[in-house]
Amino acid sequence: MISLKNILPGLSLLALLLLWQVLATCLNSNNLPTPIVVGNVLWQGCLSWQIPYHLGVTLLRLVVSFSIAMLLGCAIGIVLGRNKQLDSFFDNWLVIFLNIPALVTIILCYVWFGLTEVAAILAVVINKLPNVIVTIREGARALDQDLLEMARCYRFGRRKTLLHVVWPQLYPYMMAATRTGLALVWKIILVVELLGRSNGVGFQLYSFFQLFDVASLLAYTIAFVAIIQLLELMVLKPLDIKAQRWRR
């Protein structure tokens, strides 16, 4: 028997589409095309491979910049969380970088390094890195000292201690940094592409904005959000459930 809980998400999307259709019909304006018009633009964009191409470019930038930020952020966060002197020295740096607007960082990277792919990736990494460091640092501070002492007593090496003692305790913090960071990174990437790249979803959105092509704007937005939601459901949620499996 199908429960109400299982069909509520579908009903919610259906209600949103119905509301969209009613508003578009009442306004009867090119500024708000109907779902059918947007769906047709989306379909034609997929057939011409324009949407898959630009989505692929944006997702590649996302994967590269996100991976670099996570690797560096985890390493630096662990070091700061375990070393009080270094943490005190660099704490103000983190506060400063956390409060610098993303737009400023993007513009400076393009001014200093030119309108290149390296500058685009660097801008995203710099914006994401402080958030990862702060989250992982808190996890490193919260490590169970008794478990670390036990590892020393049993003469665990650094690698074994990291894999079997430190990593399981940091995993929930890493997942928190991953889920919040992904939402931040893809938004920054769109701005990076809008300001200084000649391809990608952000570049396409800017082009459609100049043409006042709302249907194409919405089509690309829906395609991108669908991919991000798919990534959330198929990758991040299962990993998050794994991170919380020790809870009763």
Protein Blocks (a to p, Z undefined) as FASTA:
>chain_A
ZZfklmmmmmmmmmmmmmmmmmmmmnopaklccfklmmmmmmmmmmnommmmmmmmmmmm
mmmmmmmmmmmmmmmmmmmmmmmklmmmmmmmmmmmmmpcfklmmmmmmmmnopafklmm
mmmmmmmmmmmmmmmmmmmmmpcfklmmmmmmnopafklmmmmmmmmmmmmmmmmmmmmm
mmmmmmmmmmmmmmmpcedjklmmmmmmmnopaklmmmmmmmmmmmmmmmmmmmmmmmmm
mmmmmpZZ
